[in-house]
Structures are given as C-alpha cells and as structure tokens.
Amino acid sequence: MKSSSKAQSGVSVNPECISAFNELKLGKDLKWIIYKISDDWKEIVVEETSKEGNWDTFRDKLVNAKSKDKRGNEGIGGRYAVFDVEYELEGGEGSRSKITFITWCPDNASQYPRMMYSSSKEAIKRALNGLAADIQANDEEDIEFESIKSRVSKGR
C-alpha cells in the first residue's frame, strides 16, 4: 500500500475496496465496482460489484445513487466506480479494454456530498494500482457509454 490511505477530508479507504479492485484487475471476473463514502462519512466502502458488463445497469446505479447530507437528509449522491471498458479499435485492429476510474459527482447533488467526494478522490485512486483512465462525470451525458468509450480510447 502506498503512503497513506486517508484523504485530506479524513476519509479512509476500506481494505475491501482494494481486494475487489484486485479481483477485477487480475481475475477479470468482475466487470465493475461501485464505491461509496459510508453514511457516517468516515470511509470509502464497496457498495456493489458485478460480473455482468452491462453499461446501462451500471449507469443507472450511478444516476440513482443517494447520499445523506450532514443532517441525515437523503439526496442525490456521488460515487466512485471502476469499469473494465472494452472497445473495438478503428480499422478492425481488434479490441482493447481499459480499467477506468470514474468519479460521479453530479452538479445537482448537495454541497456536502460534492465536497466530500471531490476531496476524498485521491485517497481511493492512490489505493487502486493499475487504473488506465480517469474520468470525472458531473452530469448524465458524461456517463453515456459512447462518451466514456471515446475518452478512454483516445488515451491508448
């Protein structure tokens, strides 16, 4: 593990986050992982994993994510996610896959969740070794598959 698994915000990364990521990276069984900051805002935890590579299911889970604010009121929430994005190379050169880190921090979420997801991002990114792409998504268009694929494939 690298220097510190705590973010500037004081949020720590639960070891299960790294285990799930390594399972995706090494075993290729998992296709995606969604992480969330726990309701007490103390650590980043695994919310859900899937062996199904269905982008629409994954995207719906991000779009419908909820977080509680400091007062405990539930609202639109942020998430971190890792998706093994597979795409075809132009000109029939075959296919590639890139393990892509996505920070989902919708503009219409309340201020506290947005601030916490923004200030805790580096801690989880540092803990996950082997990310090929990093995408910041702030609205639903940012997480359309074609948009993600276009951004990921340019970095080949």
C-alpha positions in Angstrom: 0.0 0.0 0.0 1.2 3.5 -0.8 2.0 6.2 1.7 -1.5 6.9 3.2 -4.9 5.6 2.6 -6.6 8.6 4.2 -7.9 11.5 2.2 -7.4 15.2 3.0 -11.1 15.0 4.1 -10.1 12.4 6.8 -12.0 9.7 4.9 -10.1 6.3 4.8 -10.2 3.5 2.2 -11.7 0.2 3.5 -9.3 -2.7 2.5 -12.3 -4.4 0.8 -12.1 -1.7 -1.9 -8.6 -2.8 -2.8 -9.5 -6.5 -2.7 -12.4 -6.0 -5.1 -10.3 -3.9 -7.4 -7.5 -6.6 -7.5 -10.2 -9.2 -8.2 -11.4 -7.2 -11.2 -7.8 -6.4 -12.4 -6.3 -9.9 -12.0 -9.2 -12.3 -12.4 -11.2 -10.4 -14.9 -14.3 -12.0 -13.3 -15.7 -8.7 -12.1 -16.7 -6.1 -14.8 -17.4 -3.2 -12.5 -17.3 -1.9 -8.9 -19.2 1.0 -7.3 -17.7 2.6 -4.2 -19.4 5.0 -1.9 -18.4 7.0 1.1 -20.1 5.4 4.2 -23.2 7.2 5.7 -21.0 8.4 8.6 -18.6 10.0 6.1 -15.6 8.1 7.6 -14.6 5.6 5.0 -14.9 4.6 1.3 -16.5 1.2 1.0 -17.6 -1.2 -1.7 -21.3 -0.6 -2.5 -21.7 -3.2 -5.3 -19.8 -5.3 -7.7 -21.0 -7.2 -10.8 -19.7 -9.8 -13.2 -22.1 -8.5 -15.9 -20.6 -5.9 -18.2 -23.9 -4.2 -18.9 -23.2 -0.5 -19.1 -26.9 0.6 -18.8 -27.3 -1.2 -15.5 -24.1 0.3 -14.2 -25.0 3.8 -15.4 -28.5 3.6 -13.8 -26.9 2.7 -10.4 -24.7 5.8 -10.6 -27.5 8.1 -11.8 -29.8 6.9 -9.0 -27.2 7.0 -6.2 -28.2 8.6 -3.0 -26.1 10.2 -0.2 -27.1 11.7 3.1 -26.0 15.2 3.9 -24.6 16.2 7.3 -28.1 16.4 8.8 -29.0 12.9 7.6 -31.3 14.0 4.7 -31.1 11.8 1.7 -30.5 13.3 -1.7 -28.7 12.9 -4.9 -25.3 11.3 -4.3 -21.8 10.9 -5.6 -19.9 7.6 -6.2 -16.6 6.3 -7.3 -16.6 3.5 -9.7 -14.3 1.2 -11.7 -15.5 -0.2 -15.0 -13.5 -2.5 -17.3 -14.3 -0.6 -20.6 -14.0 -2.8 -23.7 -13.9 -1.2 -27.1 -13.0 -2.0 -30.7 -10.1 -0.3 -32.3 -10.8 1.6 -35.5 -9.9 -0.1 -38.8 -10.6 -3.6 -37.4 -7.3 -3.8 -35.4 -9.0 -5.8 -32.7 -10.4 -4.9 -29.3 -8.9 -3.4 -26.1 -10.0 -3.0 -22.5 -9.0 -0.3 -20.1 -9.7 -0.3 -16.4 -11.4 3.1 -16.0 -11.9 5.0 -12.7 -15.0 7.2 -12.7 -15.8 9.9 -10.2 -19.6 10.5 -10.3 -20.2 13.8 -8.6 -23.4 15.3 -10.1 -23.7 19.0 -10.2 -27.2 18.8 -8.7 -26.1 16.9 -5.6 -26.0 19.0 -2.4 -22.8 20.7 -1.4 -21.5 18.4 1.4 -21.5 15.2 -0.7 -19.9 17.0 -3.7 -17.2 18.4 -1.4 -16.5 15.1 0.3 -16.4 13.1 -3.0 -14.1 15.7 -4.5 -11.7 15.9 -1.5 -11.6 12.1 -1.0 -10.9 11.1 -4.6 -7.1 11.0 -4.4 -7.1 8.5 -1.5 -9.0 5.8 -3.4 -7.1 6.5 -6.6 -3.8 6.1 -4.8 -5.0 2.8 -3.3 -6.0 1.3 -6.7 -2.9 0.4 -8.6 -3.4 -0.2 -12.3 -6.0 2.3 -13.4 -5.7 3.1 -17.1 -8.1 6.0 -17.4 -9.7 8.6 -15.0 -13.0 10.3 -15.8 -14.7 13.0 -13.9 -18.5 12.8 -14.5 -20.8 15.6 -13.4 -24.0 15.0 -15.4 -25.7 12.1 -17.1 -24.2 12.9 -20.6 -20.8 12.4 -19.1 -21.6 8.8 -18.4 -23.1 7.8 -21.7 -21.1 4.8 -22.9 -20.1 6.4 -26.2 -18.8 9.4 -24.3 -16.8 7.2 -21.9 -15.5 4.9 -24.8 -14.4 8.0 -26.8 -12.5 9.4 -23.8 -10.9 6.1 -22.8 -9.9 5.0 -26.4 -8.1 8.4 -27.1 -5.7 7.6 -24.3 -4.5 4.4 -25.9 
